[in-house]
Amino acid sequence: MSVDLEAVHARDQGLVERALAGDLEAFNDLVGHYQDFLFGLVVRVVRDREAAADAVQEAFFSAFRNLDRFRGGSFRGWLARIALNAATDVLRLRKRRPSEPYPEWEDEAWQPPTDPADDPEAQATRRARSRVIRTAMEAITDDQRRAILLFDVEGFDYQEIAGITGVSLGTVKSRIHRGRLALRDLLADQMELFRE
Amino acid sequence: MTAHLSNRAADDHAGHDHQLIVAYACGDLGADEARAAVQLVEQCRRCAALDREIRLMPSLAHHLAVPSRPRDFRLSAADAERLRGSAVRRLLRRLGGPGLAPLQPLAGAAMAIGLLMVVTTAALPIFFAGAGATAPAAERALDAGTGGAEGGPEFSLAPFAAPTEAPLAPGADEGKSVIDTATQATKIEEAPAAPAPDPALLIGAGLVALAGAVLIVRAVARRATEDPLLR
C-alpha cells in the first residue's frame, strides 16, 4: 500500500471514530472528501443526474446509520459499495417502471468542460469523444460498465472491485475483459477519433 | 491472389482466441498463456491490432464526461437526528450491531454444551437403559399391588415378578403375608416421592435457554435494523 493511501486510510479512520463519537462535522468531512467521487461513479452507472443524486444521498444516509459496521480498510471502497447498491436499486426501479423518462444524452450537463485555451475544433473533438464513449458504455452490460468504471476510471484494483461488487476475482477480470472487448468492437469504426 | 490471402488471414483471425489476446493486453496471463498470446500477436496482424486497441481502452473511459454534482450531500443536524432514530431503534442497533458480535459464537457454543448436558443427563440413560430402566418401575407397581385383594392376575403378567408372587400363592400362611406386607411398607417408604433433578440437567437446560435467548434477540435486532444498501 502506498504511503498516500495509508495516510488517507488513517485520516478516514480518524474521522470515522470521531463521527462514531457523535461528531457530525467529522462525518461531513468524510462526505466532503468523497461526494464528488461517489456522484461521478453513480451518475455513470444510472445515467441520470437526479436519480444519481438521490442514490448518493441515500448512500451517505446509510453510511451514517451504519458507520459502526465499517470494519476499517478503504472507506472509499465501503462507500462505493453502498452507493452502487443504491444505484442498483435505481436501475431496478427504472426497469419496473419503463415509462420513467430516460436521461437526455445531449443534455448540456453531460458535456465535457470547456477549456478556454482550446480552439473550437479541439472542443468539438472532445465533445465527440465523450458522446461516442457514452454511447458505447451504454451498450455494454451494467456489470461490465461497473467493473470498467471502477477499474479504469476510479483506479480500484481487482481485489477491491471484487469486494465492492460482491463477486469473485475471476468474475471481475472476466467482466473487465469482456467489457473492453465489447467497447473495442463498438468503437471500431471510430478509433480515429481517439488517436492524437 | 492478394484478396485470397487477405480472406485467409481473416478466417484465421476469426479462429484465434480473442479472449486470450484481451487477457494478455490486460496483463492477466501467466507465463505459459502469455507465450501463446505473444505468438498470436506476432503472427496475426489483426490480433496485433486487437492487442493495441484493447490497451487503448482504459484511457478512453476517461473521455467520458461527467455532469457536475447538483447538490451538496453533507448532513444537517436534523438529518443526523432523524437517522439516529428512536431510543428503541438505537437499542436494537446496539443489540444487533457488530459490538456484540462475539456473543454469537459464544451463544452457539453455550447452546451446544447445554444440549450435550441435557442429552447426556436425561435422554441417554433412558435410551440405553431400555427395558432395564422400566423393571424397577414395574417392580414398584407389583409391590403396590400385593396389598390389594385382587392383585393376583396382574402379577402373573410380569415374568420378573414371579419370585415375589410365589409366597402369595393360595395356601401361603398369614405370617408370611404380614411379613410381606411389612416389607412392602418398607419398600414404599424407601422409594423417593419426587426425584431431585440432576444438577447437570438444570445447568444444561439453563445454558440452552440463555444461549437461545441471546441468539433470538440478536437475530430480531439485526433483522429490525438491517439496511438493504449494506447487502
Contacts between the chains, C-beta under 8 A, distances in Angstrom:
chain1	res1	chain2	res2	distance
A	24	B	75	6.5
A	24	B	77	6.4
A	24	B	80	5.0
A	27	B	75	6.5
A	27	B	80	7.7
A	28	B	74	4.3
A	28	B	75	6.1
A	31	B	73	5.4
A	31	B	74	4.9
A	31	B	75	6.9
A	32	B	74	6.7
A	35	B	69	6.4
A	35	B	72	7.2
A	35	B	73	4.7
A	35	B	74	7.9
A	36	B	69	6.0
A	38	B	73	7.9
A	39	B	66	7.9
A	39	B	69	4.4
A	39	B	73	7.8
A	40	B	66	4.7
A	43	B	66	6.1
A	43	B	67	6.1
A	44	B	64	6.6
A	44	B	66	6.6
A	49	B	67	5.2
A	49	B	70	5.7
A	50	B	70	7.1
A	53	B	69	7.4
A	53	B	70	5.0
A	53	B	71	6.1
A	56	B	73	5.9
A	57	B	73	5.6
A	58	B	229	6.8
A	59	B	229	6.6
A	60	B	73	5.1
A	60	B	75	6.8
A	61	B	75	7.7
A	61	B	79	7.3
A	61	B	83	5.8
A	62	B	227	5.4
A	62	B	229	4.2
A	62	B	230	6.8
A	64	B	75	6.1
A	64	B	79	7.9
A	64	B	80	6.8
A	64	B	83	5.2
A	65	B	83	5.2
A	65	B	84	7.9
A	65	B	85	7.9
A	65	B	227	6.3
A	66	B	227	5.5
A	66	B	230	5.7
A	68	B	93	7.7
A	68	B	97	5.4
A	68	B	98	6.3
A	68	B	99	6.9
A	69	B	97	7.0
A	69	B	98	5.7
A	69	B	230	6.5
A	71	B	98	7.6
A	82	B	229	4.9
A	82	B	230	6.6
A	85	B	228	7.3
A	85	B	229	4.6
A	85	B	230	7.5
A	85	B	231	6.0
A	86	B	229	5.6
A	89	B	228	7.6
A	89	B	229	7.8
A	107	B	67	7.4
A	109	B	67	3.7
A	109	B	68	6.8
A	110	B	65	5.7
A	110	B	66	7.9
A	110	B	67	5.4
A	111	B	65	5.9
A	112	B	63	7.7
A	112	B	65	3.9
A	113	B	65	7.5
A	126	B	63	7.4
A	129	B	60	7.9
A	129	B	63	4.2
A	130	B	63	5.5
A	130	B	64	6.2
A	130	B	65	4.2
A	133	B	60	5.8
A	133	B	61	6.9
A	133	B	63	4.9
A	133	B	64	4.7
A	134	B	64	5.9
A	134	B	65	7.6
A	137	B	61	7.6
A	137	B	64	6.3
A	148	B	57	7.9
A	148	B	61	6.1
A	149	B	61	7.0
A	151	B	58	7.7
A	152	B	57	7.1
A	152	B	58	4.2
A	152	B	61	4.2
A	152	B	62	7.5
A	153	B	61	5.0
A	153	B	62	6.5
A	153	B	64	7.3
A	166	B	231	7.9
A	173	B	23	7.5
A	173	B	26	7.5
A	173	B	28	5.6
A	176	B	26	6.6
A	177	B	19	6.3
A	177	B	22	4.6
A	177	B	23	5.6
A	177	B	26	6.1
A	177	B	28	7.3
A	178	B	19	7.8
A	178	B	22	7.9
A	180	B	22	6.1
A	180	B	25	7.9
A	180	B	26	7.1
A	180	B	54	5.4
A	180	B	57	4.4
A	180	B	58	8.0
A	181	B	18	6.5
A	181	B	19	7.3
A	181	B	22	5.0
A	181	B	54	7.0
A	183	B	57	5.7
A	183	B	60	7.1
A	184	B	50	7.2
A	184	B	53	5.0
A	184	B	54	5.8
A	184	B	57	6.2
A	187	B	60	7.1
A	188	B	53	7.9
A	191	B	53	6.5
A	191	B	56	7.6
A	194	B	56	6.7
A	194	B	59	7.9
A	194	B	60	5.9
A	194	B	63	7.3
